[in-house]
């Protein structure tokens, strides 16, 4: 017989999660490929990992740090011929005006909002990557942001039910020596492509990843579209170096630790 009290607690907890918009992502994300009985398997299910697959061209497992430098800038700045939508242009103009005056503009990261893709990939903190046959986990030293790239053959979740996030839903597949990662499902606010360039729920990021220099460096070619904010495609190429002497440690963004930042003492306007 079901224990009534725990059952009621469980129902109450589920109801509270639903009210808060925290309903289980399992129910709203696209199911993983099924086993032989038609039951979806998670990316880390032993049976899923054990499925016969072609050997991947490379393994990203390790710690990587964006190189920086004049030929590998951390910014995802708009191309010179970029044509922004009127709303996005207004944001960018306001940002440049604030910078010229020595002020901050909508520093959401300073207020502990997640950096999100693509920003999280190129800041000055290393990223630990763990690759399995079915999935890649990326853990950034900045805010411990977690990014997941599924390699198990699942498709993107229907846009009508996907749970939007700052890093989006990333689905990868192999093309010869390149890992192609397709990411959609982004949030629609407090998210930026980079300083002054907003990102919307229409952002679509394609990354073409490959190891170069005998595996010492990682190159990612980015192609992005966001019809709510600009016309056409924007492209960049970024590089990371393997840093075997660095670790990822626990890190939290706490508002009181950022009180010295000008941006956290001004309104978000």
Steps between C-alpha positions, in 0.01 A plus 500: 500500500631850412620707793256791480712765674811472275268482200337828600841661555607387153183640341546829682862523390409434136224760517741757641754425228232545235391834644861619501557388143747236620324194362722209412711549193468127433135550410559797274827411324508266204544137604832326455519214249319189630639164601388172341175519697417851382587664833699826468849483650686789657834600355688337788301176504754216474297335224502822300874551542563138404314521167728432203622826347779610273805616692494881529779690325612657830428521871458842660542368853733741677524862608502776241569873518414757237825637363415868464733737317450736203435215256273310739291760687262388773226732374230393256493844345262566208656498152569834337213463255253387768143623464314496828126519543380837635451367854842334508664808347354713778653264759838504329502879463410541869779259595762688295384833642533364855848362431611833353386668821683246717176340618354151503195397302270216603771292661276199563798273567605736778157441649565123485286421200662209307742605229351253253619384161709630329655725768563215745737333254764772466547678830818471704398192699591146387236250396512134603362268233400138554416301188303176491373322187154649554565841654754772577482692827667839522549663840631855500714642776278806470184454709546122450274537198410158359454440130387164358550383141300187415659251259251213535294575192211688661338788314428852617199539726190649339529880539153509654604291800876547532617634835696811401840554658803727481723233343224356284442144387810370318484201265823376342599269217825406330598608149837342416751659742257766622237507775205708382289636787157653436359706789153655535251546783633818659336737747367831372634747757807574715706322235764658278708391202753743638522853635205697369376230261187331637414134439142380462310173499563494124877474543641203308863402551694255282847401618749299300756361744827331418834432667809651340874502569505130591221548753663786689242752385126506438356707217133591481345674202177677597207591280207679665166635393242691701232659279359694796829687535691501170485405135686204350777289651787610724818293513808476722787254556632450855778284645568339837815336634511187714606586857576177683630685807170676580193387692137611520398589854167588657395856420181692572392843390364677807357853463660627820845408365439726201397808696822676397386491137342821378250302298353330807423834661304642210162417355477275196380750243 
